[in-house]
Amino acid sequence: MKNKTRDIGYDVKSPEKVCEDPNCPFHGTLPVRGKILEGLVKSDKMQKTVIVKRNFLHYVPKYERYERRHSAIAAHTPDCIGLKKGDKVKIAECRPLSKTKHFVVIEKM
C-alpha cells in the first residue's frame, strides 16, 4: 500500500504526507470504528502518542444544572499527521493499541 491513501469511511481530510506506520488509518491497516471525538492536544511528549483533553457538560438532576467536566484520552498519532501541543484534533475509536490507547488521531482541525 505504498503511496496510497485509504478511505477510512469518515468525512475527514486525508493528510498530505505519506507515512510507513502500520497503525495509520490512512496508510496502514488499522480499522477505525465507533466513536468520533474532538479535543485539544494537552501533551505530545510520548513517541507516536498524544494526550487529548475533552471538555463536556454533565447534568446534575438534584440542582437542575450542568457542571463542567473534562477527560484526558491517550491517542495514537501517525507520522503523517504533524501535531504539537494546543492543536485541535479529531480522534476515532479503534482496536486497543496498548494498555491505554484505544483511539487514533484522524484529523488536525
C-alpha positions as a Markdown table, in Angstrom:
| # | Residue | x | y | z |
|---|---|---|---|---|
| 1 | Met | 0.0 | 0.0 | 0.0 |
| 2 | Lys | 2.8 | 2.4 | -0.7 |
| 3 | Asn | 1.8 | 6.0 | -1.6 |
| 4 | Lys | -1.8 | 5.0 | -1.5 |
| 5 | Thr | -4.3 | 6.7 | 0.8 |
| 6 | Arg | -7.1 | 4.5 | 2.1 |
| 7 | Asp | -10.7 | 5.7 | 2.6 |
| 8 | Ile | -11.4 | 5.3 | 6.3 |
| 9 | Gly | -15.2 | 5.7 | 5.9 |
| 10 | Tyr | -15.5 | 9.1 | 7.6 |
| 11 | Asp | -15.7 | 12.5 | 6.1 |
| 12 | Val | -12.2 | 13.8 | 7.0 |
| 13 | Lys | -9.5 | 15.4 | 5.0 |
| 14 | Ser | -6.6 | 12.9 | 4.4 |
| 15 | Pro | -3.1 | 14.0 | 5.2 |
| 16 | Glu | -0.7 | 15.3 | 2.5 |
| 17 | Lys | 2.3 | 13.5 | 3.9 |
| 18 | Val | 2.8 | 9.7 | 3.4 |
| 19 | Cys | 4.0 | 7.5 | 6.3 |
| 20 | Glu | 5.0 | 3.9 | 6.8 |
| 21 | Asp | 3.2 | 3.4 | 10.1 |
| 22 | Pro | 1.2 | 0.2 | 10.2 |
| 23 | Asn | -1.1 | 1.7 | 12.8 |
| 24 | Cys | -2.1 | 4.6 | 10.5 |
| 25 | Pro | -5.7 | 4.5 | 9.4 |
| 26 | Phe | -4.8 | 6.2 | 6.0 |
| 27 | His | -1.5 | 4.4 | 5.0 |
| 28 | Gly | -1.5 | 1.3 | 7.2 |
| 29 | Thr | -4.0 | -1.4 | 8.1 |
| 30 | Leu | -5.7 | 0.0 | 11.2 |
| 31 | Pro | -9.5 | -0.2 | 11.0 |
| 32 | Val | -11.5 | 2.7 | 12.5 |
| 33 | Arg | -14.9 | 2.2 | 14.1 |
| 34 | Gly | -17.1 | 3.6 | 16.8 |
| 35 | Lys | -16.9 | 7.0 | 18.4 |
| 36 | Ile | -15.5 | 10.2 | 16.9 |
| 37 | Leu | -14.4 | 12.8 | 19.4 |
| 38 | Glu | -12.9 | 16.2 | 19.3 |
| 39 | Gly | -10.4 | 17.8 | 21.8 |
| 40 | Leu | -7.2 | 19.7 | 22.3 |
| 41 | Val | -3.7 | 18.2 | 22.4 |
| 42 | Lys | -2.6 | 18.5 | 26.0 |
| 43 | Ser | 0.7 | 16.7 | 25.7 |
| 44 | Asp | 2.8 | 15.4 | 22.9 |
| 45 | Lys | 5.9 | 14.2 | 24.9 |
| 46 | Met | 5.4 | 10.5 | 24.1 |
| 47 | Gln | 6.5 | 8.8 | 20.9 |
| 48 | Lys | 3.6 | 8.4 | 18.5 |
| 49 | Thr | 1.1 | 9.2 | 21.3 |
| 50 | Val | -0.7 | 12.4 | 22.3 |
| 51 | Ile | -3.0 | 13.2 | 25.3 |
| 52 | Val | -6.2 | 14.8 | 24.1 |
| 53 | Lys | -8.3 | 16.8 | 26.6 |
| 54 | Arg | -12.1 | 16.8 | 26.1 |
| 55 | Asn | -14.3 | 19.3 | 27.9 |
| 56 | Phe | -18.0 | 18.4 | 28.3 |
| 57 | Leu | -21.1 | 19.3 | 30.4 |
| 58 | His | -22.7 | 16.8 | 32.8 |
| 59 | Tyr | -26.2 | 17.3 | 34.1 |
| 60 | Val | -26.8 | 17.1 | 37.9 |
| 61 | Pro | -30.5 | 16.4 | 38.5 |
| 62 | Lys | -30.5 | 17.4 | 42.1 |
| 63 | Tyr | -29.6 | 21.0 | 41.3 |
| 64 | Glu | -31.1 | 21.0 | 37.8 |
| 65 | Arg | -27.9 | 22.4 | 36.4 |
| 66 | Tyr | -24.8 | 21.4 | 34.4 |
| 67 | Glu | -21.3 | 21.1 | 35.7 |
| 68 | Arg | -18.2 | 21.3 | 33.6 |
| 69 | Arg | -16.0 | 18.1 | 33.4 |
| 70 | His | -13.0 | 17.0 | 31.4 |
| 71 | Ser | -11.3 | 13.8 | 30.4 |
| 72 | Ala | -7.8 | 13.0 | 29.1 |
| 73 | Ile | -7.6 | 10.4 | 26.3 |
| 74 | Ala | -4.4 | 8.8 | 25.0 |
| 75 | Ala | -4.5 | 8.6 | 21.2 |
| 76 | His | -2.0 | 7.2 | 18.7 |
| 77 | Thr | -0.7 | 9.8 | 16.2 |
| 78 | Pro | 0.6 | 8.6 | 12.9 |
| 79 | Asp | 3.8 | 10.2 | 11.4 |
| 80 | Cys | 1.8 | 11.8 | 8.5 |
| 81 | Ile | -0.2 | 14.0 | 10.9 |
| 82 | Gly | 2.2 | 16.5 | 12.4 |
| 83 | Leu | 0.8 | 17.6 | 15.8 |
| 84 | Lys | 2.0 | 19.8 | 18.6 |
| 85 | Lys | 0.6 | 20.9 | 22.0 |
| 86 | Gly | -2.5 | 23.1 | 21.6 |
| 87 | Asp | -3.8 | 21.7 | 18.3 |
| 88 | Lys | -7.4 | 20.9 | 17.9 |
| 89 | Val | -7.9 | 17.3 | 16.7 |
| 90 | Lys | -10.5 | 14.8 | 15.8 |
| 91 | Ile | -9.9 | 11.2 | 17.2 |
| 92 | Ala | -11.6 | 8.0 | 16.3 |
| 93 | Glu | -12.1 | 4.8 | 18.2 |
| 94 | Cys | -10.0 | 1.7 | 17.1 |
| 95 | Arg | -8.9 | -1.6 | 18.4 |
| 96 | Pro | -6.7 | -1.4 | 21.6 |
| 97 | Leu | -3.1 | -0.5 | 20.6 |
| 98 | Ser | -1.7 | -0.6 | 24.1 |
| 99 | Lys | -2.9 | -0.7 | 27.7 |
| 100 | Thr | -4.3 | 2.9 | 27.5 |
| 101 | Lys | -4.5 | 3.7 | 23.7 |
| 102 | His | -7.9 | 2.9 | 22.1 |
| 103 | Phe | -8.1 | 6.0 | 19.9 |
| 104 | Val | -6.2 | 7.2 | 16.8 |
| 105 | Val | -5.9 | 10.8 | 15.5 |
| 106 | Ile | -7.7 | 11.1 | 12.1 |
| 107 | Glu | -7.6 | 14.9 | 11.5 |
| 108 | Lys | -5.9 | 18.1 | 12.6 |
| 109 | Met | -8.5 | 20.8 | 12.6 |
